[in-house]
């Protein structure tokens, strides 16, 4: 057997087993007893419903991952990549259009396969537990918009990478690294003003009391904001959230309308104080630095595998090409990506504690902050006792009970 094929099969199978094992462990942590800390926001009945929600979501996720695992393995072992490559080569396009067609067909195929899973999750599971407000029309338009945006951004990135590796020789990976980093930074500025408004309406906050409190707190921390907006999140889901976007004077505060409806002014400002804590502690820049480092390592290793005959043989592909090599390497790089993801999540959880501490020390209302976090967790039916393995692999935020315990310590 081709050594690369063996490695790829081990990677895909190992990843599937690891994720399955983590989900099973997570389900095993479900306990009938409601933690004392949450008795003021969770009834016993609602807590039981949240446990059922976790079980049903996890079971569905395991089924979905199993289906995709089987499809991807079958596609590799039957030479599916070669069939797509031969099909696009028949048009005799130059390398870049051929590569874009190759990537587009595979990406579209995966998206189409995912549609029934997305429909079931949105209109069956989320509706069953009272979260879904999405109409079929909104679902379809969201899907089409995300495909168009993904195709535009992905097409630009893919074009740059193909061109660089076909023209710039040994130093192509450096140019790709720089270009991808630049585009990622540009998107940070464009997303809140161009991309996000395509999906949600951002209207200036009308709650004068809340607006005044936010502005006074931001001013006390010398934190410039361009605007405070309310998002019509309720047209898709009843779940709540809030976030900050942009840098410098372009920073915007965005509040879900569901958050405004269900929380007090002090609770909302406490949550925003936490978000401002991320900026004050330069967490955004640190997260970007980790992403940039990962990209640099990835492109460097890619430059060593881009036209490796053994790798193409593993995928039963009859022609060497830069565009197919990028896809093949993506699978080979998954273990390294997992390591970076675990590292990034670990650092992110540390950052969350630091931002919590900032919120407590500057806004000085720890009980209101705890109340906000408890309401958010209860309202969104969050898992109160996730398994440590699941936390290590996937959680960018610490488990809620640990956060509350730490906040009480900060407050004391």
PEQUIDA-V808462 format. One record per residue. SS is DSSP state (A for helix, B for strand, O for the rest). Layout:
ss:SS
ss:SS
This chain:
ss:O
ss:O
ss:A
ss:A
ss:A
ss:A
ss:A
ss:A
ss:A
ss:A
ss:A
ss:A
ss:A
ss:A
ss:A
ss:A
ss:A
ss:A
ss:A
ss:A
ss:A
ss:A
ss:A
ss:A
ss:A
ss:A
ss:A
ss:A
ss:O
ss:O
ss:O
ss:O
ss:O
ss:O
ss:O
ss:A
ss:A
ss:A
ss:O
ss:O
ss:O
ss:O
ss:O
ss:A
ss:A
ss:A
ss:A
ss:A
ss:A
ss:A
ss:A
ss:A
ss:A
ss:A
ss:A
ss:A
ss:A
ss:A
ss:A
ss:A
ss:A
ss:A
ss:A
ss:A
ss:A
ss:A
ss:A
ss:A
ss:A
ss:A
ss:A
ss:A
ss:A
ss:A
ss:A
ss:A
ss:A
ss:O
ss:O
ss:A
ss:A
ss:A
ss:A
ss:A
ss:A
ss:A
ss:A
ss:A
ss:A
ss:O
ss:O
ss:O
ss:O
ss:O
ss:A
ss:A
ss:A
ss:A
ss:A
ss:A
ss:A
ss:A
ss:A
ss:A
ss:A
ss:A
ss:A
ss:A
ss:A
ss:A
ss:A
ss:A
ss:A
ss:A
ss:A
ss:A
ss:A
ss:A
ss:A
ss:A
ss:A
ss:A
ss:A
ss:A
ss:A
ss:A
ss:A
ss:A
ss:O
ss:O
ss:O
ss:B
ss:O
ss:O
ss:O
ss:A
ss:A
ss:A
ss:A
ss:A
ss:A
ss:A
ss:A
ss:A
ss:A
ss:A
ss:A
ss:A
ss:A
ss:A
ss:A
ss:A
ss:A
ss:A
ss:A
ss:A
ss:A
ss:A
ss:A
ss:A
ss:A
ss:A
ss:A
ss:A
ss:A
ss:A
ss:A
ss:O
ss:A
ss:A
ss:A
ss:A
ss:A
ss:A
ss:A
ss:A
ss:A
ss:A
ss:A
ss:A
ss:A
ss:A
ss:A
ss:A
ss:A
ss:A
ss:A
ss:A
ss:A
ss:A
ss:A
ss:A
ss:A
ss:A
ss:A
ss:A
ss:A
ss:A
ss:O
ss:O
ss:O
ss:B
ss:B
ss:B
ss:O
ss:O
ss:O
ss:A
ss:A
ss:A
ss:A
ss:A
ss:A
ss:A
ss:A
ss:A
ss:A
ss:A
ss:A
ss:A
ss:O
ss:O
ss:O
ss:O
ss:O
ss:O
ss:B
ss:B
ss:B
ss:B
ss:B
ss:O
ss:A
ss:A
ss:A
ss:O
ss:B
ss:O
ss:O
ss:O
ss:O
ss:B
ss:B
ss:B
ss:B
ss:O
ss:O
ss:A
ss:A
ss:A
ss:O
ss:B
ss:B
ss:B
ss:B
ss:B
ss:A
ss:A
ss:A
ss:A
ss:A
ss:A
ss:O
ss:O
ss:A
ss:A
ss:A
ss:A
ss:A
ss:A
ss:A
ss:A
ss:A
ss:A
ss:A
ss:A
ss:A
ss:A
ss:A
ss:A
ss:O
ss:O
ss:A
ss:A
ss:A
ss:A
ss:A
ss:A
ss:A
ss:A
ss:A
ss:A
ss:A
ss:A
ss:A
ss:A
ss:A
ss:A
ss:A
ss:A
ss:A
ss:A
ss:A
ss:A
ss:A
ss:O
ss:O
ss:O
ss:A
ss:A
ss:A
ss:A
ss:A
ss:A
ss:O
ss:O
ss:O
ss:O
ss:O
ss:O
ss:O
ss:A
ss:A
ss:A
ss:A
ss:A
ss:A
ss:A
ss:A
ss:A
ss:A
ss:A
ss:O
ss:A
ss:A
ss:A
ss:A
ss:A
ss:A
ss:A
ss:A
ss:A
ss:A
ss:A
ss:A
ss:A
ss:A
ss:A
ss:A
ss:A
ss:A
ss:A
ss:A
ss:A
ss:A
ss:A
ss:A
ss:A
ss:A
ss:A
ss:A
ss:A
ss:A
ss:O
ss:O
ss:A
ss:A
ss:A
ss:A
ss:A
ss:A
ss:A
ss:A
ss:A
ss:A
ss:A
ss:A
ss:A
ss:A
ss:O
ss:O
ss:O
ss:O
ss:O
ss:O
ss:O
ss:O
ss:A
ss:A
ss:A
ss:A
ss:A
ss:A
ss:A
ss:O
ss:O
ss:O
ss:O
ss:O
ss:A
ss:A
ss:A
ss:A
ss:A
ss:A
ss:A
ss:A
ss:A
ss:A
ss:A
ss:A
ss:O
